[in-house]
Amino acid sequence: MTMARLAAKTAFVTGGARGIGRAVVEKFVTEGATVLFVDADADAGRDAERDLAERTIKAMFRRVDVTIEDEVQQAIEQFVADRGSLDILVNNAGINAYFDAATMTETDWDRVFAVDLKGAWLCAKHALRAMTRARCGSIVNIASIHARLTVAGMFPYAAAKSGLVGMTRSLALDYGPHGIRVNAILPGFTRTRLVQEWLSRQADPAAAERAVLEVHPMHRIAEPMEIANIVAFVASDDASAMTGASVSADCGLGVRYAS
């Protein structure tokens, strides 16, 4: 019998109440990991925890705002104290952005970067302390295809996700000598609340979705579990030689527009 890929691993997943984050939680538990997932939406987090439990998928939820360092630090340190280690961090929490650069306020800018970039750094900061002591660990940052190409009307989302990829490279370089791997996954269109939110903003959402599917070489977009499958591999020891990488998972959209 093959051992589960993440057996005996401990994992901390942000933005785990919905979409890709929730799929990652489910995948990790079924692969043998002990998972604490956090989300700023307490109701959605508790609903996810209960729904997963009803399917015999046991994961722990804690309400955490990743933009507040004290909350991040307390959650990670308590998890490490309870479980003895932190093997995997998945930085998935994020928000969309729909601003004009000339009219966007400083408050709006700070909010986008607080969630999409600062939050990932704060989680990495406190996870790295435990991982450095253990001289092993794996961090997976959920960036976006927007780090390489983007669409109009979503400023400054691409800047934040590009920053997350840059942070991935820096952390991989700085912490590789400590046995810690850091990689980024770049999902394209994925069947999540955020993508539905973007479609709903279009003049004709149904026509917009048809146009999106048409430009994908596979003529479809990804499901959250397809992204979670990739995250589980990259996080696991099966990817032990991989660090500093940015892996696209976009049903081929990026190759159509590659320069």
N, C-alpha and C positions, 0 to 999 in steps of 0.2 A: 504493500500500500504506500503510495506516494505521500510524503509529509506535506502539509499545507505550506505554501511559500512563505508566509509570515508567522509561522508558528512561534510562540513565545515572545514575539515582538510587542513593544508598546508604542502606541501612535497617538499623536495629538493632531486633530484635524480642525481647521477653522472654516467658518461658513458651512457647517455640516448639516444644517437643517433642511436644505433644499438642493435640487439640481445636482451638479457635479459633486459637490461636497457630500451630500447624502449618499450618492452612489459609491463614493470612495469609502465612506464609513461602512456601508453594507459589504463591499468587496473585501475590505481589510478584515472584518470580523469573520467572514466565511473563509478567509485564508489563514485564520488562526491568531490574529492580533487582538490584543486588548486595546480598546479605543476609547479615548475621551474626545468628544466633539463639542465645539463651542460655536455659539452664534449670538449675535446681538438681539435677535428676536426670540425672547424666552418662550412665547406661546408656540411658535413654529418648532423650536428645539424640543420642547416637551412632547409635542405631537409626534415628531419624528422618532423620539426615543420610545414612545408607547407603540407606535405602528411597527417599528422594527422588532420590539419585544414580542408582539403578537405573532410575528413570523419566526420566533425563536432566534432572533439576531440581537444579542445583548450588547449594547453600547451605552456608555455613560454620557450624559449631557450636562453642560454647565453654561450658564449665561455669561458671556464675556464680550465686551466691546474691545476689539483688537486695537483701537486707537488710543486706549487708556493703558499706560504702562503698568500701573499698579494691578489692574485686573488681569492682565496677561501674566505678569510675574507670579501673582498668587496662584493662578490656575496651574501654571506649569510646575511651580515648585511643589504644590500640593500633590499633583499627579506623580511627580518623581518620588516624593516622600512615601506615597501610598504604594507605588508599584516598583520602586527601586531603580528605575531607569527610564530613559526616554530614548527610544531607538529611531523613531521616525516623526518628522514634522511635515505636515502638508499645509502649506499656505494657500488656501483657496478663497478666503473671504474677499469680496470685491463688489463694486457697484459700477453701473454704467454712468456715462456722462454725456450730456447733450447741450453744450454751450458754444457761444460765439466768443472767440478770443478777445474781440474788441469790447464786449459788453459783460463778460463774465466778471463776477466780483471776486475779491481776494478771499472772502469767506468760502465761496463755492470752490475755488481752486484748492484751498487748504483741506476742505472736506474730501474731495476726490483723492488727493494724494495721501491723506491720513488713512483712508481705508485701503486703497489699492497698492500703496507702497510702504508708507510708514508702518502700518499694521504688520506687514510681512517682516519688516526689519525688527520690530519689537518682539515678535514671536521667535524669530531666529536668534536674537540677542540672548533671550533667556533659555531657549532650547540648547544653544551652543555651549552654555556653561555646563549643563549635565553631560552633553555629548563629549565635550573636551575632557572631562574627568574620566569618562569611560573609554576615551580614545576610539570611539566609533559612533556612527550615526548617519542618517540619510535625511536630507531636506529636499522636498519637492515643492517648487513654486508653480502655482497655476497661473501662468501669464496669459497670453492670447495671441492669435494670429495678428492682432492689431499692432504687435511689437514689430512686425515686418511690413504690413500693408494695412490700409484702413479705408474707411468710407467717410463721406462728408457728413458733417453734423454731429460728430461724436467727440469733439474737442473737450478735454485733453486726455481722453482715455488712452490713445496710442502712446502718448508721452509717459503716462504712468506705467503702462505695461512694458514699454521699452526700458524704463528704469528698473523694473523688476528683473528683466533679463540681464541687465548690466550688473545688478546686485548679485544675481546668481553666479556670474563669472567671477566677481570679486571674492565672494565667500568660498567658492570652490578652490580658488588659488590660495587664499589665506588659511583655510582650514583643512586642506588636503593632507598636510603633514601630521594632522591630528587624527587621521583616519576617518574624516567626515566627508561625505559626498554631498554635493549640492547641484541639483539639476532643475530645469524648467520644462514644463509641458505647455505647448501653445495650441489650445483648442481653437478650432474655427467655429462656424455656426453649429450650435449644439442645442438640442431640444430642451431648453431650460426656460425659467421665468424671465431671465434677462433678455433672451432672444425674442420671446413672445412680447416683451415690453417694447423692444425695438420695432418689431413688425407692427404692433398696434399704433405706432406713431406715424406710420406711412399713410399716404392718402388712400391707398387701396391695399389693405393688408394681405388679402388673398392673392392679388396680382404680384405684390412684392415677394411673397413666399414662392410663387411660381418662378419668378425671375431669379431668386436666390438658388433654387434647386437646379435651374437650367445652367447656370455658370459653373456648378460643381461637376468635375469630371465623373464622379460617381452618381450624379443626379439625385443626391440625398444629403442630408446633414446628419451629424453624429447623434447618438443617444448618450445620455450621461454615463451609463455603465461602460460604454466603449472607451470613454476617457478614463474611467476608474480602472479598467483593466490595464491600461498603459501606466497609470500612476503606480499601481501595485507592483508591476514589473520593475519600474525605475527605482522604487523605494526599496525593493528587496535585494538580497545578496546575489540574486541572479544577475544583477546589473553592476556587479562589484567593480568593474573597470570603467564605469561611466561616471564622469563628474564634469561640471561646467557646461553640460550639453543643453541645447534648446531643441526639444523634439516637437515637431508639428503633428497635430492630429486633427486634420481639417477636411477629410474626404477629398483631398486633392486640390482644393481651391488655390492654395499658394503656388502650385506649379503652373497654373494657368497664367498667373500674373508675375511669375518670376522674371527678374531682369538679368 
